[in-house]
Amino acid sequence: MGDRAAHNAQVEAIDRIFRELTWHGQKHAIHTLTRPEIGLTMPQMITLLAIHDSGACRMGTLADATQQSGGTLTGIVDRLIDDHLVERVRSANDRRVIEVTLTGEGQARVQQVIDARRADMERILAHFDDGQIDQFEQLLDTFLHGVRGELLPEEDPDREISA
């Protein structure tokens, strides 16, 4: 097999692995979220983590960060309010502005998600030694920079969503 053909085969293999990782990652995240003590949907988790990462924020900012429409986000936030995980508050800087912020219960739920995902990741990485973990982190970081570089110009490559 020539160099070009070998390269193409490697790219296809990496793409297949990435698709499978994405699929299993989503299934794993949903499994974590549906634990009785967590009880969130994926959009709710993304929204809670975005609020956690930015603190109090306007709905427009939250819609941009979570890549959800305003209408969809309003429904999610309303359910999170009903569950006492977030609240709408007036901005400290401009009393005309309403922001969304985590409640104490919301902060505790986010911490449960973070702790559960960390424990899951610890189990997944248990077969790696320290050197492999360092190398894997560097390779994933390089890959992520490449993915961000491929984003469309109107997308923000510095925006991160924690999970």
Secondary structure by P-SEA (a helix, b strand, c coil): ccaaaaaaaaaaaaaaaaaaaaaaaaaaaaaaaacccccccaaaaaaaaaaaacccccaaaaaaaacccaaaaaaaaaaaaaaccbbbbcccccccbbbbbbcaaaaaaaaaaaaaaaaaaaaaaccccaaaaaaaaaaaaaaaaaaaaaccccccccccccc
